[in-house]
Amino acid sequence: MPQQRQQPQRGRTGRPLVTRAVRGVALAGGLALLPLATACGGDTGGSAENGPAETSAMSAPSAGVVAPAKVEVIADLTGCEVRIRTDADELREGVCDTADGDYLITTFPAEKYKLTWLDSASLYGGKYLVGPQWAISAKPKTLEKLRTKVGGSIEDLDAARTAAPGPKAS
């Protein structure tokens, strides 16, 4: 009697469960390490001993103008010829080297991926220019220049990290 080859167990999507598990682990590892790989120097003007840093949620001067979530479009708006560094299902990342400064543009297919990325980035602190489904990592001076071109808000993740836990006063 010939032996039958056992088929791999498959999930609802028809993909082998092992493939899905490996992909999930790769996604989690990538999202956890991405802020470390893309972290830029934060503003060194203040320190935790001087009190918590202020958060900055400034909007673009031209109200309502915020760049769409596509690396190439955002790069074009900032005057950069982008070099794509990461092209994955969960995010795309492009590197820009310009006279205004060097920066990374990261876009996400859904807002939840951006929020997860920012949560991981908060472990390292720094300031980021954030819009719908995108974030830009750069030095604070460069972020101000970019904000006038693409909109969004500058988020100070150092302040979020050093803020005291508990209810916020109104």
N, C-alpha and C positions, 0 to 999 in steps of 0.2 A: 504494500500500500504506500503510495507516494505521500511525502509530507507536504502540507500546505504552508505556504509562506504567510506569516501573520502580518496583516496590514497595520500601519500605525494608527493609533486612536485619533479621531478627528473631532474638532469642535464644531460649533454651529456654522461657521463660515466655510467649512470644508477643508480648512488648512490643518495640517498635523499640529497637535497641541504642543509638541516640542518646539516647532517653528515659532508659534505664537509666544511661548514662554521666553525663548531666546530674544525675540524682538522686544518683548516687554522689559526684560532686564537691560537690554541695550539702550532703550529709551530712557529708563530711569537713571542709568549710569551717565548717559549723555547729558540729561537735564541737570543732574547733580554737579557734574564737572564743568559744564559750559560756563557758568559765571567765573570760575577760577581761570579758565582759559581766556576769557574775554575781558576780565576785570582791568579797568584802567585806573590810574592813580586818582585818588580822591582829592578833595580840597584839603591841603595841609595847613590851612590858616587857623584852624581851631582844633581843640582836643576835648576829650571827654571831661577832663578836669575843669575846663572853663564853662561847663554846663552843656546841656543838650543843644545840638545844632538845630538851626531853624529849617523847617521844610519849606520847599519852594514849589508852588503849584501855579506858575505863571502861564497864561495862555498866550498864543501868538497874537501880535498886534492886530493883524487882520482877522477879526473874529470869525469863527466858522471855518477857517481854512486849516485843515489838517490833512497831511499826506496819507494816501492810501497804503495798504499793507502789502507792498511789493518792493523788494530790495532795489531793483533797477529803477523804478519810478522815484523812490525816495532819493537814491543816489543822484539821479538826473536833476532833481530839484535842488540838491545841495552843490551841484557843480562837480561831481566826482565821477570818474570812470571806475566803476566798482569791479572788484575781483571777488568772485563767489568763493567762499572758503568752506561752507557747509551747506549741503543741499539734501535735507532729510524730510521725511513726512511731517515731522513735528515742528521743524523750524528751518529757515534759510538764513544764512549769514554772509554778508559781504564786507570786505575790507576796503576802506577809502584812505588814500594818502594824498592830502591836499595842502596847499599853502596855509589854509586856516587851521590845520591840525589833522592828526590821524584819528580815525574813528571806525567803529563797527556798527553796521546796520543789521539788526536781527528782526525777522518777520515771522509770524506765527499763523497757522491756518485757522486757529480759533483763539478767542480771548483767554480761555482756561490755560492754554499752553504758556501764554505770556505771563499770566499770574503765577504759575508754577515757577517759571524762569526767574521772575522778579523775587519771589520768595527765596529761592536758592541764592540769588545774587545778594540778598540782604545779609547773608552770612559774611560777605566780604566788604560790605559797605560801598560807599561811593555815590556819585550822582549819575542819573540816567535821564535821557530825554525819552518820554514815553507817549505813545499815541495809540489809537485803536489797532490792536494786533501787531504792534511793532515797538521796538526800543532801540535807542542809539547809545552806545558806550563811548565816552570821550572825556577829555579833561573838562572841568567846569567852564572855562573860558570859551572853549570850542562849542560846548552845548548851547550857550547863549546865542552864538552866531547862527547855529543850525536851527534853533527854535524859531528865529525870525523867518526862516525859509520854509520850514515844513510844519510848524505848529507844534501841538503837543504840550506837555508840561514837564518841568524838570522835577524829578523825585529824588530826594536826598535819603538814600537808604541807610546812611550813618545815623540820621536822626531817628529813623524807625527802629533801628537796632538798639540805640542807647536810651530810647524813651522808657520811662518807668511803666511797669505793667499796672493794670488796674483801669477803672473807669476814667474816661476823659471828662474834664470839666467843660461845661458849655460856655 
